[in-house]
Amino acid sequence: MPFSPDSLSWRFRNEQVLITCHGPDVLRVRASDLPEGLLSTLPSALIDDELVRAPVLSTEPPPSGGCVLENGALGLRVDGQGRLTFFNRADGGVLLEENAPVQDSARAYRRVGSSHRVAASFRAWEGERLHGLGQHPHGLYDQKGAVIPLEQRNTQVSVPLLLSSRGYAVLWNLPAVGRVELGANGTRWVAKNAPRIDYLVWTGRTPADLLKTYARLTGLPRRLPEWAFGFWQSKLRYESQAEVLAVAREFHRRKIPLDVLVIDYFHWTKMGEWRFDPVVWPDPAAMVAELRELGIRPMVSVWPTLNPQADSFDRFRDRGHLVTIEGGGFGVASMVDTTGEAFVPLAVYDASHPGAREAVWAAVRDNYLAHGIDAFWLDACEPEFSPYQHERLRYEAGPGDAVGCAYPRWHQQTFHDGLVAEGREDVVLLSRSAWAGSQRLGAVVWSGDIQSTFESLARQVRAGLNMALSGIPWWNTDIGGFHGGDPQDPAFQELLIRWFQYGLFCPVCRLHGHRMPGTMKSGAPNEPWAFGPFAEKILVRLIRLRHALKPYLLAQAEVTVRTGLPLMRPLWLEFPEDVEAAAVSDQFMLGADLLVAPVCEAGATGRVVYLPAGRDWFDVNTGEWRRGGVSVKVGCGLDEIPAHTCSPTLVRLFGAPSREGALNVRTPVPAPSVRG
C-alpha cells in the first residue's frame, strides 16, 4: 500500500500496516495479516473512527528504509523492518517502543480454531508507573508487574486505556476479550479474537492532558443533574411500594436529606417483562408522585436478562434478539427469579442488536417511564454469564470473544438513546460495568458486589483512582460493602462509618448492601437509623455535609463535562510535578480544592497524610493551616475523616473562617461540621 497524504502504510510479507494521525498529537496503528483485516468493521471506542490530519513524513516508508512521522508533540520512527518507536518531539525522548519477544515479532498473529488472536508487544521501562485499565479488585494503584484481564466481570470493569508516568497514553481500540501483561521485561496487549491490531498512542505535558485527549477521542462525560450529587439510599431490597414510601416518609420525618431512593431487583413480575408486580406495587405512578413531592428521585433496577417463562421470551428469541451460543441455544445467566427459589437459566438480550435495544426500551418506556421513573440501575450489565465461555457466544456484532467487552456500553446506549428520544435531559445510569466511551452516555459506575471488610474498603480507594484515570469520572461503591455486615455489630458499625466517610467524598454517595441476617430476596434494614444511635448521629451529620457540598461538587463537575477531568483525582493528576504525590495511592482530591485521606484500618485513631507541595492546607478537623510538601500525622477519631482544603469557600463550609495570620498557628474556631 502506498504512502498517502494522511497516512503511512506498507505491506511486508503477509502483514499490512496502516498508521494515521487521529487528530493533534495522536497516532493510530492498525496492522493485520488477514487480506481484509484493516477494512473489517469493528465496534470502536472512538466517536470519529477516521479523524485524520496530514502528518509530516520524512524519507521512504518501510520496508525499503526507515522514516519519521510527526504529528504535533508526538513523533514516530519506523525502522527498515517496520519496528515502531514513539517519541516526544520536544526533547526527542522515547515514550514507547515495540519490543519483539524471543522467537516472535512485536506484532503477532495466530489462528486458534475459528479465532484470530493478535498481540502487540512493547519495551518495559524501569521505574515506569502504569495506571488506568478500568476497575479491578487487585488492590493495586501502580499496576506495573500485573496481568490485567480485558474482560467484563462483577467487580471487574475493563476500560482499555493505559496511562504511563513517562507521559504517554495507549487506547487499545478493540472490544475483544484478552489481557494486558505489564511485566518487568515487557508490556503485551493480547486480543483473543480480532481481525487486526488497533491502538492509539498520544502524549501530553501532564496526565491531565492525556485524559483531556482521551475525552476528545471517545466523548466528553455527560453532565449529571444536581440531584445525582446528593445522598442515595438503597438496600437489598425494598419489597413493596408500601415499604418504599414508609422509608421515604421516615427520612422526611427525621429531616434527613435524601435525593435518590433505589428500588432493587425482584420488583418485577418476571425477568424480561420489565414491569412492576402489581400485587405489591399497585400504583407506581402515585408512589412516584409522593416521592417527588418529598424531593426524592426514584431509581429502578433493570437487568438485561429474560426468564424463559417471561411473556417476552418467545418474541425476543424468534426475532434474533438474544445472545446465542455456537451450535444453538442461548447464552445463560443463572439466577433465581420471582418464580421461585431455584436457579433459572436466564437468557440475555443482544444489546449489540439495534432491534433488541429498541424492544427493551419500548418495555422500559411503557412500564417505568410512563409512571415517572427516569433513572435506571443497570445491574449485571457485564453481562454475567454462567459459565463465561465467550468464544461460544454469538452477538449480532460478532463472536463473544471478539466484541464482548463492549456489551455494557451497548446496554447503556439502550437507555441513553431512549431517554434522549423522549426529550429527557437528565441521563443517570447506575452501572456495574462500562467500556471506553461509556462516560458520554451518563454511566455512573459502581464497584460491584464487594465484601464488607476494611481490606475491601482499602481496595476500593485504589480501584477508584484507576477508574478516574480510565476516563470514567462518575464512580462510587456500595457504602459498607455489599456482602455481609450485621447492623447491630459494633465492628460493622465502625466499618460502615469509615466507609461512609469515604463515600461522602466520592463522585456519587450511595448507601447499599446485603445486610445480615437476610436472604437473597431481602437483607436486613440499611437506613442510617438501623445501626444504633451512635452511628446514626454520625451518618446523619455526614449526609447533611454532603448536601452542603453540592454547590462545590456541581462547580467541579462542570470542569469534568468541559474537559474530561474526573471529579475524584489521584494526587498525580492534580500535582504532576510533585514526586512524592505521584506515588500516593490512599488519598485523592475531590475536585481541585479538597484533599481526602480515607481511614481504612479498624481501630485507627490517626494516620499519615501527605500534603502536596505548592499549596497551604487547612485541616477541617483541627482548624490548623499547614504548608504543603510534607507528610503529617493527624488524629482521626471515629467521627473524623482526615480532610484538608485550600479553598476559602470550603474553609467556611467546614465551620471555620478563612486563614488570618501565620502558618502552623491554630486558628481559634469552633469544631467543624463533620464533628458536629
FENLIN-V384316 format. One record per backbone hydrogen bond with DSSP energy under -1.0 kcal/mol. CO is the residue of the C=O (numbers start at 1). NH is the residue of the N-H. E is the energy in kcal/mol with one decimal. If there is no record, write none. Layout:
# FENLIN-V384316
co = <CO & CO>
nh = <NH & NH>
e = <E & E>
This chain:
# FENLIN-V384316
co = <4 & 7 & 8 & 10 & 12 & 15 & 16 & 17 & 18 & 19 & 20 & 21 & 23 & 26 & 27 & 28 & 29 & 30 & 31 & 32 & 34 & 36 & 48 & 56 & 58 & 67 & 68 & 69 & 70 & 71 & 73 & 74 & 75 & 76 & 77 & 78 & 79 & 83 & 84 & 85 & 86 & 86 & 87 & 88 & 93 & 96 & 97 & 101 & 106 & 108 & 110 & 112 & 115 & 116 & 117 & 118 & 119 & 120 & 121 & 122 & 125 & 129 & 130 & 131 & 135 & 143 & 146 & 148 & 150 & 153 & 156 & 157 & 159 & 160 & 161 & 162 & 163 & 164 & 167 & 168 & 169 & 170 & 171 & 172 & 175 & 177 & 178 & 179 & 180 & 181 & 182 & 186 & 187 & 188 & 189 & 190 & 191 & 197 & 198 & 199 & 200 & 201 & 202 & 206 & 207 & 208 & 209 & 210 & 211 & 212 & 213 & 214 & 215 & 217 & 225 & 226 & 227 & 231 & 231 & 232 & 233 & 236 & 240 & 241 & 242 & 243 & 244 & 245 & 246 & 247 & 248 & 249 & 250 & 251 & 259 & 260 & 261 & 263 & 267 & 270 & 271 & 275 & 277 & 280 & 283 & 284 & 285 & 286 & 287 & 288 & 289 & 290 & 291 & 292 & 297 & 299 & 300 & 304 & 306 & 307 & 310 & 312 & 313 & 314 & 315 & 316 & 317 & 321 & 323 & 324 & 325 & 329 & 332 & 333 & 335 & 337 & 344 & 344 & 346 & 347 & 348 & 349 & 350 & 353 & 354 & 355 & 356 & 357 & 358 & 359 & 360 & 361 & 362 & 363 & 364 & 364 & 365 & 368 & 368 & 369 & 375 & 376 & 377 & 377 & 378 & 383 & 387 & 389 & 392 & 393 & 394 & 398 & 399 & 399 & 400 & 401 & 403 & 404 & 406 & 407 & 408 & 409 & 410 & 411 & 412 & 413 & 414 & 415 & 416 & 417 & 418 & 419 & 420 & 428 & 429 & 430 & 431 & 435 & 437 & 438 & 438 & 439 & 442 & 444 & 445 & 448 & 450 & 450 & 451 & 453 & 454 & 455 & 456 & 457 & 458 & 459 & 460 & 461 & 462 & 463 & 464 & 465 & 467 & 467 & 468 & 474 & 475 & 476 & 478 & 482 & 483 & 485 & 486 & 489 & 490 & 491 & 492 & 493 & 494 & 495 & 496 & 497 & 498 & 499 & 500 & 502 & 503 & 509 & 510 & 511 & 513 & 513 & 514 & 515 & 522 & 527 & 532 & 533 & 534 & 535 & 536 & 537 & 538 & 539 & 540 & 541 & 542 & 543 & 544 & 545 & 547 & 549 & 550 & 551 & 552 & 553 & 554 & 556 & 557 & 558 & 559 & 560 & 567 & 569 & 570 & 570 & 571 & 575 & 578 & 581 & 588 & 589 & 593 & 594 & 595 & 596 & 601 & 605 & 607 & 609 & 611 & 615 & 617 & 618 & 619 & 623 & 624 & 625 & 626 & 630 & 632 & 634 & 637 & 642 & 643 & 644 & 645 & 647 & 648 & 649 & 650 & 651 & 652 & 667 & 672>
nh = <7 & 4 & 19 & 17 & 15 & 12 & 32 & 10 & 30 & 8 & 28 & 23 & 26 & 22 & 201 & 20 & 199 & 18 & 197 & 16 & 37 & 40 & 51 & 70 & 68 & 78 & 58 & 76 & 56 & 74 & 89 & 71 & 87 & 69 & 85 & 67 & 82 & 79 & 98 & 77 & 95 & 96 & 75 & 92 & 88 & 86 & 123 & 104 & 121 & 119 & 117 & 115 & 112 & 194 & 110 & 191 & 108 & 189 & 99 & 187 & 128 & 165 & 143 & 163 & 157 & 146 & 182 & 180 & 178 & 156 & 153 & 135 & 161 & 172 & 133 & 170 & 131 & 167 & 204 & 164 & 202 & 162 & 200 & 174 & 405 & 192 & 150 & 190 & 148 & 188 & 145 & 183 & 122 & 181 & 120 & 179 & 118 & 31 & 173 & 29 & 171 & 27 & 169 & 210 & 211 & 212 & 213 & 214 & 215 & 216 & 217 & 218 & 219 & 47 & 228 & 229 & 230 & 259 & 260 & 511 & 262 & 523 & 244 & 245 & 246 & 247 & 248 & 249 & 250 & 251 & 252 & 253 & 254 & 256 & 297 & 233 & 299 & 301 & 277 & 273 & 307 & 269 & 281 & 241 & 287 & 288 & 289 & 290 & 291 & 292 & 293 & 294 & 296 & 295 & 261 & 263 & 377 & 349 & 347 & 310 & 313 & 316 & 317 & 318 & 319 & 321 & 320 & 350 & 331 & 394 & 328 & 325 & 386 & 346 & 344 & 340 & 335 & 346 & 333 & 306 & 323 & 351 & 353 & 357 & 358 & 359 & 360 & 361 & 362 & 363 & 364 & 365 & 366 & 367 & 368 & 369 & 370 & 371 & 373 & 372 & 300 & 430 & 302 & 379 & 432 & 385 & 389 & 392 & 326 & 400 & 324 & 395 & 402 & 403 & 404 & 177 & 406 & 407 & 410 & 411 & 412 & 413 & 414 & 415 & 416 & 417 & 418 & 419 & 420 & 421 & 422 & 424 & 423 & 376 & 444 & 378 & 446 & 438 & 440 & 441 & 443 & 222 & 429 & 431 & 476 & 450 & 482 & 483 & 453 & 457 & 458 & 459 & 460 & 461 & 462 & 463 & 464 & 465 & 466 & 467 & 468 & 469 & 470 & 472 & 471 & 445 & 508 & 447 & 481 & 514 & 452 & 516 & 489 & 493 & 494 & 495 & 496 & 497 & 498 & 499 & 500 & 501 & 502 & 503 & 504 & 505 & 506 & 232 & 479 & 234 & 236 & 515 & 484 & 524 & 519 & 530 & 536 & 537 & 538 & 539 & 540 & 541 & 542 & 543 & 544 & 545 & 546 & 547 & 548 & 549 & 550 & 553 & 554 & 555 & 556 & 557 & 558 & 560 & 561 & 562 & 563 & 564 & 591 & 589 & 573 & 574 & 575 & 578 & 582 & 584 & 596 & 569 & 646 & 590 & 644 & 588 & 604 & 636 & 634 & 632 & 629 & 628 & 626 & 645 & 623 & 667 & 619 & 664 & 617 & 611 & 609 & 607 & 640 & 597 & 620 & 595 & 618 & 651 & 652 & 653 & 654 & 656 & 655 & 669 & 675>
e = <-1.6 & -1.2 & -3.1 & -2.6 & -2.1 & -2.4 & -2.2 & -1.8 & -2.8 & -2.7 & -3.1 & -1.1 & -1.5 & -1.5 & -2.6 & -2.1 & -2.2 & -3.2 & -3.1 & -3.0 & -1.5 & -1.2 & -1.0 & -2.2 & -1.4 & -2.9 & -1.9 & -2.6 & -2.0 & -2.0 & -2.5 & -3.0 & -2.7 & -3.1 & -2.1 & -2.2 & -2.1 & -1.9 & -2.9 & -3.0 & -2.7 & -1.5 & -2.9 & -2.5 & -2.8 & -3.5 & -2.9 & -1.6 & -2.4 & -2.0 & -3.1 & -2.2 & -2.4 & -3.0 & -2.4 & -2.6 & -2.5 & -2.6 & -1.6 & -2.4 & -1.7 & -2.2 & -2.8 & -2.7 & -2.7 & -2.3 & -2.5 & -2.4 & -2.0 & -2.1 & -2.5 & -1.8 & -2.4 & -2.4 & -3.0 & -2.4 & -2.7 & -1.7 & -1.2 & -2.5 & -1.7 & -2.7 & -2.1 & -1.6 & -2.3 & -3.0 & -2.4 & -2.7 & -2.8 & -2.1 & -3.9 & -1.6 & -3.1 & -3.1 & -2.1 & -1.9 & -2.0 & -1.8 & -1.5 & -3.2 & -2.2 & -2.6 & -2.2 & -1.5 & -2.0 & -2.3 & -2.1 & -2.0 & -2.3 & -1.9 & -2.0 & -2.7 & -2.2 & -2.6 & -1.1 & -1.6 & -1.5 & -2.3 & -1.8 & -2.4 & -2.5 & -5.6 & -2.1 & -2.3 & -2.1 & -2.3 & -2.4 & -2.6 & -1.8 & -2.3 & -2.0 & -2.9 & -2.3 & -2.4 & -3.3 & -3.0 & -2.1 & -2.2 & -2.6 & -2.1 & -2.8 & -1.0 & -1.8 & -2.6 & -2.0 & -2.8 & -2.2 & -2.1 & -2.4 & -2.8 & -1.9 & -1.5 & -2.9 & -1.5 & -2.0 & -3.5 & -2.8 & -2.5 & -2.8 & -2.7 & -1.2 & -2.3 & -2.8 & -2.9 & -1.5 & -3.0 & -1.4 & -2.8 & -2.5 & -2.7 & -2.3 & -1.3 & -3.0 & -1.6 & -2.8 & -1.6 & -1.9 & -1.3 & -2.4 & -2.6 & -3.0 & -1.3 & -1.9 & -2.3 & -2.2 & -2.0 & -2.4 & -2.5 & -2.2 & -1.5 & -2.3 & -3.4 & -2.1 & -2.0 & -2.2 & -2.0 & -1.5 & -1.3 & -2.1 & -1.6 & -1.9 & -1.8 & -3.2 & -1.4 & -1.5 & -1.4 & -1.2 & -1.9 & -2.8 & -2.9 & -1.9 & -2.6 & -1.3 & -1.7 & -2.1 & -1.7 & -1.8 & -1.6 & -1.9 & -2.5 & -2.4 & -2.0 & -1.6 & -1.0 & -2.9 & -2.6 & -1.3 & -2.7 & -2.5 & -2.3 & -1.2 & -2.6 & -1.8 & -1.6 & -2.8 & -3.3 & -2.2 & -2.7 & -1.5 & -1.9 & -1.3 & -2.5 & -2.4 & -2.5 & -1.7 & -1.6 & -1.6 & -2.6 & -1.3 & -2.0 & -2.3 & -1.8 & -1.9 & -1.6 & -1.3 & -2.5 & -2.9 & -1.4 & -2.0 & -2.2 & -2.2 & -1.6 & -1.6 & -1.5 & -1.1 & -2.2 & -1.1 & -1.3 & -2.8 & -2.7 & -1.6 & -2.0 & -2.2 & -2.4 & -2.1 & -1.8 & -3.2 & -2.2 & -2.3 & -2.8 & -2.8 & -2.3 & -1.6 & -3.3 & -2.4 & -1.4 & -1.5 & -2.3 & -2.0 & -1.3 & -1.5 & -1.0 & -1.3 & -2.0 & -2.4 & -2.5 & -2.6 & -2.1 & -1.4 & -2.9 & -2.8 & -1.6 & -2.1 & -2.5 & -2.3 & -2.0 & -2.5 & -2.1 & -2.0 & -1.7 & -1.1 & -2.6 & -3.0 & -2.0 & -2.5 & -2.5 & -1.3 & -1.3 & -2.3 & -1.4 & -2.0 & -2.7 & -3.3 & -3.2 & -1.1 & -1.4 & -3.0 & -1.4 & -1.6 & -1.3 & -3.1 & -3.4 & -1.4 & -2.9 & -2.4 & -2.1 & -1.3 & -2.6 & -2.8 & -2.8 & -3.8 & -1.6 & -3.1 & -1.8 & -2.5 & -1.2 & -3.2 & -1.8 & -3.5 & -3.0 & -3.1 & -2.1 & -2.5 & -2.4 & -2.1 & -3.3 & -3.1 & -2.4 & -2.0 & -1.9 & -2.5 & -2.2 & -1.4 & -1.6 & -1.8>
